Amino acid sequence: MVMNMKIVEYFSSEYPEHWLTEIGRCDWNAGQYLYQLLREHRFHSLLGEKSRLLLLTEGDLLIAFCTYAQQDEIPADELTPWAGFVYTFPQDRGKRRMGKLLE
């Protein structure tokens, strides 16, 4: 079976509400926190205006996600970007899916 995976940037995607729902399926507390930041439109105010949320998708299914953030909880502007909120859904773990986003 050939997988047709794509990397989608959440804020420039055509269907952010769909991807928000998919992120909401995450069983990880930090993923649920990210979901709340997105729902409340606080993502950029907390992580920086240039921060991005990358999604690894296959069709309308979310496989994995991570952020490349300008800032993190540690106040060190010279250490940007921060890779954070790194998550792969259980059915795709162990298949090196996150490596596609981190490349």
C-alpha positions as CSV (number, residue, x, y, z in Angstrom):
1,M,0.0,0.0,0.0
2,V,1.5,3.4,-1.1
3,M,0.9,6.1,1.4
4,N,0.1,9.6,0.1
5,M,1.3,11.7,3.0
6,K,1.5,15.4,2.9
7,I,2.8,18.1,5.2
8,V,0.3,20.8,5.8
9,E,0.9,24.1,7.7
10,Y,-2.2,24.5,10.0
11,F,-2.5,28.3,9.6
12,S,-2.3,28.3,5.8
13,S,-4.5,25.2,5.3
14,E,-7.8,25.3,3.6
15,Y,-9.5,23.4,6.4
16,P,-8.2,24.6,9.8
17,E,-11.4,23.6,11.6
18,H,-11.0,20.0,10.4
19,W,-7.4,19.9,11.5
20,L,-8.4,21.4,14.9
21,T,-10.9,18.6,15.4
22,E,-8.2,16.1,14.5
23,I,-5.8,17.6,17.0
24,G,-8.6,17.4,19.6
25,R,-8.5,13.6,19.2
26,C,-5.0,13.6,20.7
27,D,-4.8,11.5,24.0
28,W,-1.8,13.6,25.3
29,N,-2.3,16.4,27.8
30,A,0.1,18.7,26.0
31,G,-1.8,18.0,22.7
32,Q,-5.0,19.0,24.5
33,Y,-3.3,22.2,25.6
34,L,-2.3,22.9,22.0
35,Y,-5.9,22.3,21.0
36,Q,-7.0,24.9,23.6
37,L,-4.4,27.4,22.4
38,L,-5.7,27.1,18.9
39,R,-9.4,27.2,19.8
40,E,-8.8,30.3,21.9
41,H,-6.6,31.9,19.2
42,R,-3.7,32.2,21.7
43,F,-1.1,30.1,19.7
44,H,0.8,33.1,18.2
45,S,0.6,35.3,21.3
46,L,2.2,32.6,23.4
47,L,4.6,31.0,20.9
48,G,5.5,34.0,18.7
49,E,4.0,35.4,15.5
50,K,6.4,33.5,13.2
51,S,5.6,30.1,14.9
52,R,4.2,27.4,12.7
53,L,2.2,24.2,13.3
54,L,3.1,21.4,10.9
55,L,0.7,18.5,10.3
56,L,1.6,15.2,8.7
57,T,-1.6,14.1,6.9
58,E,-2.9,11.3,4.7
59,G,-6.0,12.5,3.0
60,D,-8.2,13.9,5.8
61,L,-6.4,11.9,8.5
62,L,-3.9,13.5,10.9
63,I,-0.9,11.2,11.5
64,A,1.4,13.5,13.4
65,F,2.0,17.1,14.3
66,C,4.7,19.4,15.8
67,T,5.4,23.1,16.2
68,Y,8.3,25.2,15.2
69,A,8.0,28.0,17.7
70,Q,9.8,31.3,18.0
71,Q,9.7,31.1,21.7
72,D,9.2,28.6,24.5
73,E,8.8,28.7,28.2
74,I,12.6,29.3,28.5
75,P,13.4,32.9,27.8
76,A,16.3,32.5,25.3
77,D,15.5,34.2,22.0
78,E,18.9,33.1,20.6
79,L,17.7,29.5,20.7
80,T,15.0,29.7,18.1
81,P,13.1,27.8,16.6
82,W,11.9,25.4,19.2
83,A,10.5,22.1,18.1
84,G,7.6,21.4,20.4
85,F,4.3,19.6,20.8
86,V,5.8,16.6,19.0
87,Y,3.1,14.0,18.7
88,T,2.3,10.9,16.6
89,F,-1.0,9.2,16.8
90,P,-0.7,5.6,18.2
91,Q,-1.4,3.7,15.0
92,D,1.6,5.4,13.3
93,R,4.1,5.2,16.1
94,G,7.4,3.4,15.4
95,K,7.2,4.1,11.6
96,R,9.4,7.2,11.6
97,R,6.6,9.5,10.7
98,M,7.8,12.4,12.8
99,G,11.1,12.4,11.0
100,K,9.2,13.7,7.9
101,L,8.1,16.8,9.9
102,L,11.4,17.4,11.5
103,E,13.3,17.2,8.2
